[in-house]
């Protein structure tokens, strides 16, 4: 996992194809070459213990407005489960190992096979957030 502010994006971009393009994205959710972008506005919720993992793609959460917690757990060898239409697998029986607060102007990169959950409420309780989930092509 990489978590930083957008102004630091240039330092990570050489290592991850298409990463430099996320700074130009907004809440239209329009996908551009090299990535699939999903915009959502939601109210943060309590963590229910469910993680998502993409076995082969780099995923980026870009928080546009508000504040949310992002939760991750240890990578598992047995990433078995039901794969959804977007290629994500749900993992329901792992414990949280790391939590970061993502706020407007920050991005978080999850490598292929790295489980994560986003849209999680902090100590302040439920809040409205806007964020993008970006799935990067590896080429």
HUZIUR-V399574 format. One record per backbone hydrogen bond with DSSP energy under -0.5 kcal/mol. NH is the residue of the N-H (numbers start at 1). CO is the residue of the C=O. E is the energy in kcal/mol with one decimal. If there is no record, write none. Layout:
NH:CO:E + NH:CO:E
This chain:
2:109:-1.8 + 4:107:-2.2 + 6:105:-2.6 + 8:5:-2.1 + 9:6:-1.6 + 11:8:-1.6 + 12:9:-1.4 + 13:9:-1.9 + 14:10:-0.6 + 15:12:-1.5 + 16:12:-0.8 + 16:13:-0.8 + 19:16:-1.8 + 21:18:-1.2 + 22:19:-1.6 + 23:20:-0.7 + 24:21:-1.4 + 25:22:-1.5 + 29:26:-1.2 + 35:32:-2.0 + 36:135:-2.3 + 38:133:-2.2 + 40:131:-2.3 + 42:129:-1.9 + 44:42:-0.5 + 44:127:-2.9 + 45:119:-2.1 + 51:91:-3.3 + 52:116:-3.1 + 53:89:-1.8 + 55:53:-0.6 + 55:87:-0.6 + 58:136:-0.7 + 59:110:-2.7 + 60:134:-2.8 + 61:108:-2.5 + 62:60:-0.6 + 62:132:-2.3 + 63:61:-0.6 + 63:106:-1.7 + 64:62:-0.6 + 64:130:-2.4 + 65:130:-1.9 + 68:102:-2.5 + 69:120:-2.9 + 70:100:-2.7 + 71:117:-2.5 + 72:98:-2.4 + 73:115:-0.8 + 79:77:-1.1 + 80:78:-2.7 + 84:88:-2.8 + 87:84:-1.8 + 89:53:-2.8 + 90:82:-1.1 + 91:51:-2.7 + 94:49:-0.6 + 97:72:-2.9 + 98:72:-1.7 + 100:70:-2.3 + 102:68:-3.3 + 102:100:-0.6 + 103:101:-0.5 + 104:66:-1.0 + 105:63:-1.9 + 106:63:-0.6 + 106:103:-1.7 + 107:4:-2.8 + 108:61:-1.9 + 109:2:-2.9 + 110:59:-3.4 + 113:54:-2.8 + 114:111:-2.3 + 115:113:-0.7 + 116:52:-2.6 + 117:71:-2.2 + 120:69:-1.7 + 121:45:-2.7 + 122:125:-0.6 + 125:122:-1.9 + 129:42:-3.0 + 130:65:-2.1 + 131:40:-2.4 + 132:62:-2.3 + 133:38:-2.5 + 134:60:-3.2 + 134:132:-0.6 + 135:36:-2.7 + 136:58:-2.8 + 136:134:-0.6 + 137:34:-2.9
